[in-house]
Amino acid sequence: MSPTDRPDRELIDALEAAHYHPLWTRYRAITPMKPAARDNPMLWRWRDFAPFTERAAREVPIEDVERRAIILAHPAFGGATVTTANLIAAFTILEPGDHAVPHRHTTAAIRFGTRAAGAVTLVNGRRCAMNEGDLVLTPPMCWHGHINEGRERTVWFDAANIPFICGMDANFFEPGSRGDTAFWKVDEGDERLYTGSGLEALRDEPHGLQGHSPKFHYPGDVTRRLLDAMPRAADGQRSLRYTNPETGGPVMATLDCQYTRLVAGATTRARRATHNAVCLVVSGDGYSEVGDERIEWHQHDVFTVPHWTLAAHTARSAEADLFIVSDRPVFEALGLLRVEFE
């Protein structure tokens, strides 16, 4: 039956004119049978991106901008600053001596050291070095800024849930002062309380970070040692999850971080989940089957796994490491997490 031939056509028109919608004409649109990501898997190659780091360092004075960062924008979102649903990924560039002004915001964000030796992120009065493979958290409303204390340009990988927070219209932002010299004069501070695995300092008061890890710095050398010691899964991979040492849960209430090591020739079991993921190739080369697409990747490339899209990964080099950030905790908290294996 055509919409114009319906016996209730006049009723539908009257309801809509009065700002009502009849469910019987709309339920298929508002209750789809399954998730349908609007974005396809996307790959950003480091070899294509690297020249832009040169230009940004040369043409964008750090004193003129909040951050000298370049965001990976997926064309499926119509020009919006989005990498995959709920998440953005970026690379930040600092020249020797650069200071990126302190600020804080509702957004949860992470930094992962790629070519970052010499860079330091300061988070709520703690100094966090950014060596290769280091993960640094900037939980919501924690003051943070960056500095390059080395002699070479530094570049690191960023991820944040800006699209999710802005979609909820829940973002607050507070700029800091470029002239606040005291901000930079700190040491590791309470970060030293979380350097011993399996040990926890007894305290009378909770850390007060509302579900986010009180540990901000996860050194890459510790991550690599643990991976070396781990047994392989049935599909050949070794995977670990970065956790909140006080709860054993995700590092932040809205972001989850994982590190996976692949072995040459072994393909991980294909899986799909209701959450979205962004994958950084830490080392090695290989390929991923994501949905109907085959993504060939190399060191420092970035690719996405949209929600409810089957994905499996294979290393070509002897080993390949992937750092993966996702919005999984949001779906867990809302009771919407579903994971299926092929």
Residue frames relative to the residue before (quaternion, step in Angstrom):
aa qw qx qy qz dx dy dz
M 1.0000 0.0000 0.0000 0.0000 0.00 0.00 0.00
S 0.3933 -0.7171 0.5237 0.2383 3.54 -0.85 0.98
P 0.6400 -0.5510 0.3668 0.3902 3.61 -1.14 0.64
T 0.6882 0.4876 -0.2991 0.4463 3.62 1.01 -0.69
D 0.6734 0.4983 -0.2956 0.4593 3.61 1.23 -0.40
R 0.4366 0.7169 -0.4591 0.2911 3.61 1.21 -0.10
P 0.4805 -0.6697 0.4763 0.3063 3.61 -0.99 0.76
D 0.7077 0.4233 -0.2573 0.5037 3.59 1.21 -0.46
R 0.2563 0.8119 -0.4953 0.1728 3.61 1.22 0.34
E 0.6793 0.4852 -0.3015 0.4606 3.58 0.89 -0.90
L 0.6259 0.5252 -0.3374 0.4675 3.60 1.07 -0.72
I 0.6490 0.5130 -0.3235 0.4593 3.60 0.90 -0.89
D 0.6581 0.5083 -0.3156 0.4571 3.59 0.91 -0.89
A 0.6621 0.5045 -0.3080 0.4607 3.58 0.97 -0.85
L 0.6387 0.5248 -0.3242 0.4599 3.60 0.99 -0.83
E 0.6987 0.4728 -0.2837 0.4559 3.59 0.83 -0.96
A 0.6215 0.5334 -0.3424 0.4605 3.59 1.07 -0.67
A 0.7137 0.4118 -0.2389 0.5138 3.58 1.18 -0.60
H 0.5248 -0.6686 0.3751 0.3699 3.62 1.32 0.32
Y 0.5014 0.5522 -0.4884 0.4529 3.52 0.91 1.09
H 0.1807 -0.7596 0.6103 0.1333 3.56 -1.22 0.52
P 0.3547 -0.7211 0.5448 0.2395 3.61 -0.78 0.90
L 0.4586 -0.7013 0.4719 0.2744 3.56 -0.74 1.02
W 0.6436 0.5805 -0.3415 0.3636 3.58 0.93 -0.83
T 0.7023 0.4182 -0.2839 0.5014 3.62 1.19 -0.32
R 0.7660 0.4046 -0.1714 0.4693 3.59 1.22 -0.35
Y 0.4775 0.7244 -0.4358 0.2395 3.58 1.17 -0.30
R 0.6206 0.5425 -0.3649 0.4329 3.62 1.02 -0.60
A 0.6708 0.4949 -0.2988 0.4647 3.58 1.07 -0.71
I 0.7646 0.3808 -0.2132 0.4743 3.59 0.92 -0.82
T 0.7408 0.2662 -0.2125 0.5789 3.62 1.27 -0.08
P 0.0779 -0.8299 0.5517 0.0288 3.63 0.42 1.20
M 0.6185 -0.5864 0.3925 0.3457 3.54 -1.22 0.58
K 0.7901 -0.0649 0.0678 0.6058 3.61 1.11 -0.65
P 0.6489 -0.5066 0.3727 0.4282 3.61 -1.22 0.30
A 0.0604 -0.7743 0.6295 0.0237 3.55 -1.16 0.68
A 0.2781 -0.7905 0.5248 0.1495 3.57 -0.11 1.30
R 0.4020 -0.7193 0.5109 0.2450 3.57 -0.93 0.85
D 0.7092 0.4146 -0.2498 0.5125 3.58 1.24 -0.41
N 0.3644 -0.6784 0.5931 0.2352 3.54 -1.17 0.69
P 0.6412 -0.4758 0.3893 0.4593 3.63 -1.20 0.20
M 0.1070 -0.8038 0.5849 0.0154 3.57 -1.01 0.83
L 0.1582 -0.7792 0.6023 0.0718 3.56 -1.09 0.81
W 0.0944 -0.7449 0.6575 0.0623 3.55 -1.07 0.86
R 0.2622 -0.7965 0.5300 0.1262 3.57 -0.56 1.19
W 0.5218 -0.6474 0.4629 0.3071 3.55 -0.96 0.90
R 0.6391 0.5473 -0.3393 0.4206 3.59 0.95 -0.81
D 0.6665 0.4665 -0.2976 0.4996 3.59 1.17 -0.56
F 0.6849 0.5052 -0.2736 0.4482 3.54 1.11 -0.74
A 0.5793 0.6501 -0.3722 0.3213 3.60 0.98 -0.85
P 0.6533 0.5105 -0.3539 0.4328 3.68 0.85 -0.73
F 0.6262 0.5349 -0.3488 0.4473 3.60 1.11 -0.57
T 0.5875 0.5470 -0.3863 0.4543 3.61 1.12 -0.50
E 0.6220 0.5366 -0.3347 0.4616 3.58 1.05 -0.77
R 0.6933 0.4766 -0.2837 0.4601 3.56 0.83 -0.96
A 0.6519 0.5180 -0.3268 0.4470 3.59 0.92 -0.88
A 0.6507 0.5177 -0.3172 0.4560 3.59 0.95 -0.87
R 0.7103 0.4699 -0.2461 0.4627 3.55 1.02 -0.84
E 0.8050 0.3580 -0.1389 0.4522 3.57 0.90 -0.94
V 0.7316 0.3830 -0.2206 0.5190 3.63 1.21 -0.32
P 0.2535 -0.7769 0.5560 0.1519 3.64 -0.25 1.18
I 0.5009 -0.6771 0.4478 0.3002 3.58 -0.82 0.97
E 0.6157 0.5667 -0.3464 0.4240 3.60 1.14 -0.58
D 0.6950 0.4967 -0.2685 0.4452 3.60 1.19 -0.45
V 0.7642 0.3394 -0.1649 0.5232 3.60 1.22 -0.29
E 0.5734 -0.5686 0.4580 0.3718 3.55 -1.28 0.41
R 0.7772 -0.0744 0.0807 0.6196 3.56 0.99 -0.93
R 0.2920 -0.7027 0.6095 0.2221 3.57 -1.08 0.69
A 0.2916 0.7504 -0.5190 0.2873 3.54 0.37 1.33
I 0.2020 -0.7587 0.6101 0.1060 3.55 -1.14 0.71
I 0.2551 -0.8005 0.5340 0.0949 3.55 -0.60 1.23
L 0.3998 -0.6914 0.5551 0.2323 3.55 -1.10 0.80
A 0.0940 -0.8432 0.5291 -0.0124 3.58 -0.27 1.31
H 0.2964 -0.7661 0.5505 0.1491 3.57 -0.73 1.11
P 0.4488 -0.7263 0.4468 0.2673 3.62 -0.69 1.02
A 0.5410 0.6401 -0.4053 0.3651 3.61 1.17 -0.37
F 0.6975 0.4757 -0.2716 0.4621 3.59 1.18 -0.46
G 0.5550 -0.6969 0.3581 0.2795 3.55 1.15 0.66
G 0.7526 -0.3842 0.2129 0.4906 3.57 0.99 0.79
A 0.4897 0.6395 -0.4470 0.3891 3.61 1.23 -0.05
T 0.4929 -0.6553 0.4879 0.2992 3.56 -1.18 0.60
V 0.3427 0.7177 -0.4974 0.3464 3.53 0.40 1.34
T 0.2978 -0.7523 0.5630 0.1683 3.58 -1.02 0.86
T 0.7096 -0.1857 0.1003 0.6722 3.52 1.10 -0.84
A 0.7319 -0.4425 0.2427 0.4578 3.58 -1.15 0.48
N 0.8460 0.1468 -0.1789 0.4803 3.56 -0.91 1.12
L 0.7834 0.3331 -0.1524 0.5021 3.63 1.16 -0.39
I 0.1119 -0.7215 0.6677 0.1451 3.50 -1.35 0.42
A 0.1414 -0.7365 0.6512 0.1157 3.52 -1.32 0.48
A 0.0060 -0.8018 0.5953 -0.0522 3.56 -1.10 0.69
F 0.2483 -0.6897 0.6348 0.2442 3.51 -1.42 -0.04
T 0.2207 -0.7639 0.5963 0.1103 3.58 -1.01 0.90
I 0.1853 -0.7931 0.5780 0.0504 3.55 -0.97 0.98
L 0.0198 0.7857 -0.6177 0.0249 3.58 -0.88 0.98
E 0.3228 -0.7140 0.5909 0.1920 3.53 -1.03 0.86
P 0.6663 -0.4828 0.3552 0.4436 3.65 -1.15 0.38
G 0.8125 0.2427 -0.2083 0.4873 3.54 -0.90 1.01
D 0.5001 0.6656 -0.4292 0.3502 3.61 1.21 -0.22
H 0.1207 -0.7380 0.6595 0.0765 3.51 -1.21 0.76
A 0.2079 -0.7479 0.6179 0.1250 3.59 -0.79 1.04
V 0.5218 -0.7110 0.3811 0.2774 3.54 -0.51 1.28
P 0.5091 -0.6408 0.4699 0.3306 3.63 -1.00 0.73
H 0.1595 0.7465 -0.6434 0.0572 3.52 -1.28 0.54
R 0.1437 -0.7664 0.6075 0.1513 3.55 -1.30 -0.04
H 0.0369 -0.8035 0.5929 -0.0388 3.54 -1.21 0.58
T 0.6484 -0.5323 0.3912 0.3785 3.53 -1.32 0.29
T 0.5663 0.6227 -0.3732 0.3903 3.57 1.14 -0.59
A 0.3201 -0.6933 0.6097 0.2127 3.56 -1.16 0.72
A 0.0134 0.8163 -0.5745 0.0581 3.59 -0.85 0.95
I 0.1633 -0.7583 0.6222 0.1057 3.53 -1.33 0.45
R 0.1879 -0.7298 0.6423 0.1397 3.54 -1.34 0.41
F 0.0636 -0.7866 0.6138 0.0231 3.58 -0.98 0.83
G 0.4254 -0.7487 0.4564 0.2240 3.56 -0.64 1.18
T 0.0753 -0.7660 0.6375 0.0345 3.57 -0.79 1.05
R 0.7671 -0.0772 0.0822 0.6315 3.60 0.38 -1.27
A 0.2993 0.8311 -0.4031 0.2391 3.52 0.89 1.04
A 0.3404 0.7574 -0.5107 0.2228 3.65 1.17 0.09
G 0.7402 0.3334 -0.2861 0.5091 3.56 -0.71 1.14
A 0.6255 0.5270 -0.3433 0.4618 3.57 1.22 -0.35
V 0.1000 -0.7647 0.6353 0.0396 3.52 -1.21 0.66
T 0.1430 -0.7393 0.6489 0.1090 3.55 -1.10 0.80
L 0.1897 -0.7640 0.6076 0.1059 3.56 -0.94 0.91
V 0.0399 -0.8087 0.5848 -0.0492 3.55 -0.71 1.16
N 0.8429 -0.1516 0.0675 0.5118 3.57 -0.62 1.18
G 0.7611 -0.4027 0.2047 0.4654 3.56 0.82 1.01
R 0.6336 0.4860 -0.3516 0.4886 3.59 1.19 0.38
R 0.3480 -0.7277 0.5620 0.1828 3.52 -1.05 0.87
C 0.0254 -0.8055 0.5908 -0.0379 3.60 -0.66 1.15
A 0.3132 -0.7542 0.5504 0.1738 3.57 -0.46 1.21
M 0.2263 -0.7841 0.5667 0.1130 3.57 -1.15 0.60
N 0.0681 0.8029 -0.5823 0.1082 3.53 0.27 1.31
E 0.7388 -0.4043 0.2800 0.4607 3.56 -1.27 0.11
G 0.8393 0.1770 -0.1518 0.4912 3.56 -0.82 1.02
D 0.4859 0.6517 -0.4505 0.3691 3.61 1.22 0.06
L 0.2039 -0.7348 0.6340 0.1284 3.55 -1.14 0.78
V 0.0394 -0.7791 0.6257 -0.0017 3.56 -0.91 0.98
L 0.2685 -0.7684 0.5659 0.1314 3.57 -0.86 1.03
T 0.0452 -0.7275 0.6780 0.0949 3.53 -1.25 0.52
P 0.1942 -0.8198 0.5296 0.0988 3.59 0.11 1.28
P 0.6968 -0.4784 0.3201 0.4280 3.59 -1.20 0.41
M 0.8701 0.0843 -0.1182 0.4711 3.52 -1.13 0.95
C 0.4578 0.6061 -0.4958 0.4210 3.56 1.11 0.76
W 0.4457 -0.6759 0.5157 0.2802 3.58 -0.85 0.94
H 0.1235 0.7972 -0.5829 0.0970 3.59 -0.89 0.88
G 0.0273 0.7620 -0.6461 0.0344 3.51 -1.25 0.68
H 0.3187 -0.7565 0.5496 0.1550 3.56 -1.28 0.33
I 0.0326 -0.7810 0.6235 0.0147 3.54 -1.21 0.60
N 0.2481 -0.7267 0.6157 0.1768 3.57 -1.15 0.63
E 0.1143 -0.8216 0.5581 0.0204 3.56 -0.40 1.26
G 0.5770 0.6103 -0.3711 0.3960 3.58 1.27 -0.01
R 0.5852 -0.5880 0.4417 0.3416 3.53 -1.35 -0.21
E 0.7041 0.3997 -0.2484 0.5317 3.57 1.30 -0.08
R 0.6241 -0.5090 0.4296 0.4084 3.54 -1.30 0.31
T 0.1789 -0.7711 0.6014 0.1081 3.58 -1.04 0.74
V 0.0517 -0.7623 0.6451 0.0097 3.53 -1.19 0.75
W 0.0661 0.7906 -0.6081 0.0284 3.56 -0.93 0.82
F 0.5251 -0.6324 0.4925 0.2860 3.50 -1.38 0.45
D 0.1139 -0.7770 0.6171 0.0501 3.55 -1.02 0.89
A 0.0299 0.7532 -0.6554 -0.0473 3.54 -1.30 0.40
A 0.0299 0.7911 -0.6078 0.0618 3.56 -1.10 0.74
N 0.4257 -0.7030 0.5120 0.2498 3.54 -1.26 0.42
I 0.0927 0.8396 -0.5261 0.0985 3.57 0.99 0.83
P 0.6697 0.4928 -0.3464 0.4344 3.68 0.76 -0.82
F 0.6447 0.5198 -0.3236 0.4577 3.59 1.01 -0.76
I 0.6889 0.4766 -0.2888 0.4636 3.58 0.81 -0.99
C 0.6738 0.4757 -0.3039 0.4768 3.60 0.94 -0.81
G 0.6172 0.5399 -0.3449 0.4567 3.59 1.09 -0.64
M 0.6738 0.4480 -0.2753 0.5192 3.57 1.18 -0.59
D 0.3010 -0.7638 0.4947 0.2850 3.59 1.34 -0.25
A 0.4527 0.6973 -0.4197 0.3644 3.53 0.99 0.97
N 0.4801 0.6977 -0.4320 0.3099 3.60 1.19 0.27
F 0.0489 -0.7295 0.6812 0.0385 3.50 -1.22 0.79
F 0.0831 -0.7963 0.5991 0.0114 3.58 -1.02 0.81
E 0.0477 -0.7866 0.6155 0.0087 3.57 -0.97 0.93
P 0.2799 -0.7642 0.5547 0.1731 3.61 -0.58 1.07
G 0.3403 -0.7164 0.5702 0.2141 3.52 -1.21 0.59
S 0.5616 -0.6049 0.4531 0.3367 3.54 -1.31 -0.15
R 0.4485 -0.6822 0.5085 0.2736 3.57 -0.94 0.89
G 0.6956 0.4874 -0.2713 0.4527 3.56 1.16 -0.53
D 0.4940 0.6663 -0.4257 0.3616 3.60 1.27 0.09
T 0.1318 -0.8418 0.5202 0.0587 3.57 0.25 1.26
A 0.5887 0.5899 -0.3727 0.4081 3.60 1.12 -0.57
F 0.5479 0.6356 -0.3938 0.3751 3.60 1.13 -0.61
W 0.7368 0.4473 -0.2293 0.4522 3.58 0.98 -0.88
K 0.6581 0.5336 -0.3028 0.4365 3.60 1.21 -0.38
V 0.4221 0.6733 -0.4882 0.3609 3.56 0.53 1.23
D 0.3293 -0.7053 0.5804 0.2391 3.55 -1.32 0.24
E 0.7899 -0.3075 0.2101 0.4873 3.63 -1.18 -0.37
G 0.2026 -0.8172 0.5173 0.1535 3.58 1.13 -0.55
D 0.8469 -0.1495 0.1180 0.4965 3.56 -1.01 -0.86
E 0.4477 0.6783 -0.4695 0.3450 3.60 1.20 -0.06
R 0.5867 0.5949 -0.3617 0.4135 3.59 1.15 -0.56
L 0.5838 0.5982 -0.3677 0.4076 3.60 1.19 -0.43
Y 0.7628 0.3792 -0.1814 0.4914 3.59 1.18 -0.47
T 0.4222 0.7215 -0.4580 0.3024 3.60 1.15 0.50
G 0.7011 0.4560 -0.2691 0.4777 3.62 1.17 -0.42
S 0.3460 -0.7461 0.5323 0.2007 3.59 -0.50 1.17
G 0.8119 0.2350 -0.1929 0.4983 3.57 -0.87 0.96
L 0.6824 0.4166 -0.2824 0.5300 3.57 1.29 0.05
E 0.0311 -0.8045 0.5929 -0.0124 3.56 -1.00 0.81
A 0.4132 -0.6987 0.5271 0.2512 3.56 -0.93 0.91
L 0.3852 -0.7140 0.5352 0.2354 3.58 -0.88 0.96
R 0.0245 0.7943 -0.6045 0.0549 3.56 -0.90 0.99
D 0.4985 -0.6670 0.4703 0.2922 3.53 -1.13 0.67
E 0.7686 0.3113 -0.1575 0.5362 3.57 1.12 -0.68
P 0.4899 -0.6315 0.4967 0.3384 3.62 -1.06 0.64
H 0.6248 -0.5764 0.3744 0.3703 3.56 -1.20 0.45
G 0.3892 -0.7840 0.4289 0.2233 3.62 1.21 -0.30
L 0.5031 0.6691 -0.4221 0.3478 3.61 1.13 0.49
Q 0.4652 -0.7405 0.4086 0.2614 3.57 1.25 0.49
G 0.8169 -0.2921 0.1288 0.4804 3.55 0.60 1.15
H 0.6237 0.5215 -0.3504 0.4650 3.60 1.24 0.01
S 0.6257 -0.5777 0.3754 0.3658 3.54 -1.15 0.66
P 0.3950 -0.6947 0.5417 0.2606 3.60 -1.02 0.76
K 0.6102 0.4906 -0.3355 0.5238 3.58 1.32 -0.20
F 0.2072 -0.8161 0.5325 0.0865 3.59 -0.72 1.08
H 0.7737 0.3379 -0.1414 0.5169 3.59 1.10 -0.71
Y 0.0459 -0.7803 0.6233 -0.0208 3.58 -0.75 1.14
P 0.2755 -0.8191 0.4764 0.1620 3.62 -0.03 1.28
G 0.5403 -0.6566 0.4354 0.2956 3.54 -1.03 0.86
D 0.6351 0.5354 -0.3571 0.4272 3.60 0.98 -0.68
V 0.6171 0.5221 -0.3414 0.4796 3.60 1.11 -0.62
T 0.6298 0.5356 -0.3250 0.4592 3.58 0.98 -0.86
R 0.6919 0.4848 -0.2867 0.4517 3.58 0.84 -0.97
R 0.6350 0.5251 -0.3404 0.4529 3.61 1.00 -0.73
L 0.6560 0.5028 -0.3163 0.4656 3.57 0.95 -0.82
L 0.6432 0.5159 -0.3291 0.4603 3.60 0.95 -0.80
D 0.6320 0.5364 -0.3288 0.4525 3.57 1.00 -0.81
A 0.7175 0.4582 -0.2482 0.4621 3.59 1.04 -0.78
M 0.5958 0.6131 -0.3575 0.3759 3.59 1.18 -0.49
P 0.4420 -0.6446 0.5375 0.3165 3.59 -1.13 0.58
R 0.5092 -0.6377 0.4776 0.3255 3.57 -1.17 0.52
A 0.4810 -0.6262 0.5292 0.3105 3.52 -1.22 0.57
A 0.7289 -0.4353 0.2941 0.4390 3.58 -1.29 0.17
D 0.7252 0.4068 -0.2452 0.4985 3.61 1.09 -0.64
G 0.6623 -0.5683 0.2826 0.3982 3.57 1.24 0.40
Q 0.6231 0.5747 -0.3497 0.3989 3.59 1.16 -0.36
R 0.1934 -0.6930 0.6690 0.1864 3.48 -1.42 0.30
S 0.0281 0.8169 -0.5732 0.0572 3.60 -0.69 1.03
L 0.0413 -0.7784 0.6256 0.0321 3.53 -1.09 0.75
R 0.3022 -0.7221 0.5966 0.1773 3.52 -1.29 0.49
Y 0.3831 -0.6752 0.5782 0.2508 3.55 -0.98 0.85
T 0.0814 -0.8408 0.5351 -0.0058 3.58 -0.76 1.01
N 0.5377 -0.5514 0.5343 0.3484 3.47 -1.43 0.29
P 0.3908 -0.7618 0.4552 0.2445 3.64 -0.45 1.11
E 0.6580 0.5145 -0.3243 0.4440 3.60 1.14 -0.40
T 0.7989 0.2810 -0.1390 0.5133 3.60 1.11 -0.57
G 0.3971 -0.7054 0.4890 0.3250 3.57 1.13 -0.57
G 0.5684 0.6035 -0.3654 0.4232 3.56 1.32 0.00
P 0.7673 -0.3388 0.2443 0.4866 3.58 -1.24 -0.26
V 0.6325 -0.5691 0.3711 0.3721 3.56 -1.19 0.54
M 0.7931 0.0686 -0.0539 0.6028 3.58 1.15 -0.52
A 0.6385 -0.5822 0.3561 0.3556 3.55 -1.16 0.64
T 0.7924 0.2797 -0.1425 0.5231 3.59 1.17 -0.47
L 0.7390 0.3123 -0.2132 0.5576 3.61 1.27 -0.03
D 0.1355 -0.7683 0.6224 0.0632 3.54 -1.10 0.81
C 0.1330 -0.7942 0.5901 0.0582 3.59 -1.05 0.78
Q 0.0346 -0.7936 0.6058 -0.0453 3.54 -0.99 0.96
Y 0.1557 -0.7594 0.6242 0.0975 3.55 -1.21 0.56
T 0.0543 -0.8150 0.5765 -0.0205 3.58 -0.76 1.07
R 0.1535 -0.7619 0.6236 0.0834 3.55 -1.01 0.89
L 0.1853 -0.7885 0.5832 0.0619 3.55 -0.78 1.12
V 0.2697 -0.7405 0.5915 0.1704 3.57 -1.17 0.59
A 0.6242 -0.5945 0.3545 0.3622 3.57 -0.98 0.89
G 0.8391 0.2485 -0.1884 0.4456 3.52 -1.05 0.88
A 0.6734 0.4560 -0.3003 0.4984 3.60 1.21 -0.34
T 0.2233 -0.7815 0.5733 0.1039 3.58 -0.85 1.00
T 0.4568 -0.6817 0.4939 0.2876 3.56 -0.85 0.92
R 0.5924 -0.5598 0.4406 0.3763 3.54 -1.21 0.48
A 0.4515 -0.6978 0.4826 0.2764 3.59 -0.80 0.98
R 0.0422 0.7936 -0.6037 0.0633 3.56 -0.96 0.94
R 0.0931 -0.7543 0.6412 0.1057 3.51 -1.32 0.30
A 0.0929 -0.7973 0.5964 0.0061 3.52 -1.15 0.67
T 0.5868 -0.5987 0.4178 0.3503 3.55 -1.23 0.39
H 0.6483 0.4984 -0.3362 0.4672 3.60 1.21 -0.16
N 0.4650 -0.6674 0.5213 0.2583 3.56 -1.35 0.33
A 0.1009 -0.8073 0.5800 0.0412 3.57 -1.13 0.59
V 0.1614 -0.7254 0.6595 0.1134 3.51 -1.31 0.61
C 0.1660 -0.8112 0.5593 0.0396 3.57 -0.79 1.09
L 0.1515 -0.7559 0.6333 0.0688 3.56 -0.93 1.00
V 0.3233 -0.7238 0.5733 0.2069 3.57 -0.87 0.94
V 0.2633 -0.7933 0.5338 0.1277 3.57 -0.35 1.27
S 0.7854 -0.1322 0.1214 0.5924 3.57 0.96 -0.89
G 0.7428 0.4135 -0.3004 0.4324 3.53 -1.28 0.42
D 0.2633 -0.7352 0.5901 0.2050 3.53 -1.32 -0.22
G 0.1518 0.7761 -0.5963 0.1384 3.53 -1.23 0.55
Y 0.3761 -0.7033 0.5384 0.2719 3.53 -1.15 -0.60
S 0.2039 -0.7526 0.6139 0.1227 3.52 -1.31 0.43
E 0.2676 -0.7030 0.6347 0.1770 3.52 -1.13 0.77
V 0.0468 0.7988 -0.5919 0.0968 3.58 -0.40 1.26
G 0.7896 -0.0573 -0.0155 0.6108 3.55 -0.31 1.24
D 0.7811 -0.2785 0.2395 0.5050 3.57 -0.82 -1.02
E 0.6409 0.5525 -0.3085 0.4345 3.58 1.28 0.01
R 0.2590 -0.7269 0.6158 0.1592 3.54 -1.20 0.67
I 0.1317 -0.8073 0.5750 0.0187 3.55 -0.62 1.20
E 0.1908 -0.7714 0.6014 0.0837 3.57 -0.65 1.16
W 0.0029 0.8434 -0.5348 0.0512 3.59 -0.60 1.10
H 0.1650 -0.7489 0.6385 0.0651 3.51 -1.40 0.57
Q 0.7622 -0.3934 0.2473 0.4507 3.57 -1.32 0.18
H 0.8457 0.1551 -0.1952 0.4719 3.53 -1.08 1.03
D 0.4434 0.6390 -0.4925 0.3905 3.62 1.21 0.18
V 0.2022 -0.7533 0.6151 0.1154 3.55 -1.29 0.48
F 0.0648 0.7915 -0.6069 0.0328 3.57 -1.00 0.81
T 0.3974 -0.7292 0.5170 0.2077 3.54 -1.24 0.51
V 0.1583 -0.7105 0.6711 0.1405 3.50 -1.37 0.44
P 0.2533 -0.7921 0.5339 0.1528 3.62 -0.16 1.23
H 0.6500 -0.5365 0.3667 0.3940 3.56 -1.21 0.49
W 0.8563 0.1102 -0.1444 0.4834 3.50 -1.26 0.78
T 0.5002 0.5967 -0.4387 0.4487 3.52 0.99 1.02
L 0.4375 -0.7038 0.4922 0.2665 3.58 -0.71 1.04
A 0.0263 0.7985 -0.5995 0.0473 3.57 -0.97 0.88
A 0.0445 0.7555 -0.6527 0.0346 3.55 -1.12 0.81
H 0.2209 -0.8055 0.5460 0.0657 3.56 -1.02 0.86
T 0.0639 -0.7921 0.6071 0.0007 3.57 -1.09 0.83
A 0.3045 -0.7356 0.5762 0.1851 3.58 -0.98 0.88
R 0.2773 -0.7184 0.6091 0.1897 3.55 -1.19 0.67
S 0.6554 0.4608 -0.3014 0.5170 3.57 1.04 -0.77
A 0.7274 -0.4261 0.2869 0.4550 3.59 -1.25 0.29
E 0.7617 -0.0530 0.0319 0.6449 3.55 1.10 -0.77
A 0.0537 -0.7672 0.6369 0.0535 3.54 -1.27 0.43
D 0.2111 -0.7915 0.5674 0.0836 3.55 -0.96 0.94
L 0.1046 -0.7776 0.6190 0.0337 3.56 -1.02 0.92
F 0.1843 -0.7193 0.6576 0.1271 3.54 -1.08 0.83
I 0.0849 -0.8225 0.5621 -0.0184 3.57 -0.72 1.11
V 0.0605 -0.7731 0.6310 0.0217 3.57 -0.87 0.98
S 0.0028 0.8170 -0.5740 0.0550 3.57 -0.92 0.91
D 0.4738 -0.6434 0.5213 0.2998 3.53 -1.39 0.16
R 0.1791 0.8421 -0.4922 0.1284 3.59 1.20 0.48
P 0.6615 0.5279 -0.3555 0.3967 3.67 0.77 -0.83
V 0.5780 0.5762 -0.3835 0.4323 3.60 1.10 -0.57
F 0.6985 0.4648 -0.2656 0.4748 3.56 0.90 -0.97
E 0.6068 0.5411 -0.3485 0.4665 3.58 1.10 -0.66
A 0.6900 0.4970 -0.2878 0.4405 3.57 0.83 -1.00
L 0.7288 0.4222 -0.2294 0.4878 3.58 1.07 -0.73
G 0.4834 -0.6812 0.4277 0.3456 3.58 1.26 0.03
L 0.5302 0.6483 -0.3808 0.3919 3.59 1.20 0.51
L 0.4698 0.6824 -0.4523 0.3302 3.61 1.21 0.06
R 0.1045 0.7472 -0.6521 0.0749 3.52 -0.98 0.98
V 0.0575 -0.7839 0.6181 -0.0099 3.55 -0.93 1.00
E 0.0235 -0.7920 0.6100 -0.0067 3.56 -0.92 0.93
F 0.2239 -0.7537 0.6032 0.1342 3.56 -1.16 0.72
E 0.4469 -0.6895 0.5026 0.2690 3.53 -1.08 0.75
